[in-house]
Structures are given as C-alpha cells and as structure tokens.
Amino acid sequence: MSFVISALPAEPFAHLFELTDAALATYRARRIVVDAQPGVPCRVSLRDVAVGETVVLVHYEHLAVDSPFRASHAIYVSRTDRARPAPREVPDVLRRRLLSIRAFDTAGMLVEADVCEGVALEPVVGRMLARTNAEYLHVHFAKPGCYAARIDRA
C-alpha cells in the first residue's frame, strides 16, 4: 500500500527562534545547541540535526482529538524548511530508530499499535493502513516516546 509520511509545518515554530530564553520558557520551551550525532531528530525537517546547530525543545500537542487518546509530548524543531518525503519514502531519521506506530480512526480512537525497527517500517504501515477503520498513523520514537511524524495513505 502506498503511504506518505508528513513532517510538521515550520511556520508555527518559526517565532520561537527569535525569543529570549526567558520568553521561550513561557512556551515551556528551551533553546539547545546540538552536541551529539545522531540524537536530536527535528520534526519539521525529519532529519537528525547536525552538531552545533540550534534547536528548540518545545511541548507540542500532536494528537489534538476529542478522545481519551488526546496527547502531547516534547519535540525538537530546527529552523529549516519542512520535509516533504515522496510516497513510500522513509527518512533516515526514522530508519535508524526503534519506532512505535499507532493507528487511529476518524474519532481519534486507537485501533492498533505496534513497535518495529525503522528499517522494517513498511510492512507494519501496510498492515495498519489496510484496516478499514484506520484513518491515519502516528509514529513515535519508541524509547523516549515522543511524536515523530504522521503517516497517511498516498
């Protein structure tokens, strides 16, 4: 089954890079200079941010649904353009990590969940999107539990 992975848009986060550290704190956010590779996955560019680059770590509601599964977590964003992977393209930032994949229906209810290494993502995505009640998938980095990207049928 053909699918597309979506990064977060850059626009909602762009203003954060212009704020002072004190102002960032009002957004429950912090400025961080990356000091290890890999280790800081940007949700806008869908890449591991290079050592020396600045990112913002911010609280983000990734599942703003009216259901018990409404969810938020910390994410890293860099000052960059939004990634736009081609259908069936899996960015390296996902390939090199253990992932948690969660399928949701139109009401924001969880209908299936699984864990896999990023190199084995396609069969899991295909199986989940084949469900008639699965509207979209959310991918999380399994170890820290934070949101990574959304997957839809292409």
PyMOL commands that set and color helices and strands:
alter all, ss='L'
color gray80, all
select helices_A, chain A and resi 11-18+21-25+92-95+118-129
alter helices_A, ss='H'
color red, helices_A
select strands_A, chain A and resi 3-6+29-33+41-42+47-48+54-63+71-78+98-104+110-117+136-141+147-153
alter strands_A, ss='S'
color yellow, strands_A
deselect
rebuild
show_as cartoon
